[in-house]
Amino acid sequence: MKAESYANSIREAVKANHIEVSDLDTIVTITMERRQKIGVIRPDDWAMWRNEIKHRIRIRSALMTLRRNGEAVLIGRAKYRFFI
């Protein structure tokens, strides 16, 4: 199975949960739950502190990609609006 990018994981998680505006913590949670569900990561992989930081950095980077593509806008401190 080919791994899905973090940007695609965020897109699919936002679509599945019908999210229009969300904070970073919620985005991290739903994205990691999606990645666990499709089998990209193990359930205990992001529970460790060091791995959680690694995944948060990758999710913030993916959010920057979505912002550059016009699919998301930063509307406040760690709060995003999605146009997906």
LINNORRA-V640029 format. One record per helix or strand of 2 or more residues. SS is the DSSP state (H for helix, E for strand). FROM is the first residue (numbers start at 0). TO is the last residue. Records with the same first field share a line. If there is no record, write none. Layout:
SS->FROM-TO ; FROM-TO
//
This chain:
H->5-16 ; 23-36 ; 48-67
E->20-22 ; 71-75 ; 78-81
//
